[in-house]
Amino acid sequence: MSYYFSKTVNAGFEETEKKTRTLLKEMGFGILIEADIKATMKMRLDTVFRNYKILGACNPQSAYNALLTEDKIGLMLPCNVVIQEIDKEKTEVAAIDPVASMAVVNNPKLGGFAEQVRIKLQKVIELL
């Protein structure tokens, strides 16, 4: 089982990031955490890195239900979505497969929540 699903689109990084954020919002996700890896690498290591962002996406209702079911599940949240520049007009977007990540928790009650989130994240990737 793969731990992610992804799609490479023929569009620039900024355009793809904007569309990804819009689609995530339409699917009921908010962005809790954001990491700009390019900026961090420049600041911390004084090195050049490609455009690469990690968005910590959260579907509030699913997260709430999961937290009620398993109090330590916050260790596995939010669902990360990576946007990375492949070249000038080619960008890849990858999302964690929540079913794969929740499998390590070994709580069958989480399966339904994870599947609901998986469907929504897959739809985001498909619509890019």
Secondary structure, 3 states (H helix, E strand, C coil): CCCEEEEEECCCHHHHHHHHHHHHHHCCCEEEEEEEHHHHHHHHHCCCCCCEEEEEEECHHHHHHHHHHCCCHHHHCCEEEEEEEEECCEEEEEEECHHHHHHCCCCHHHHHHHHHHHHHHHHHHHHC
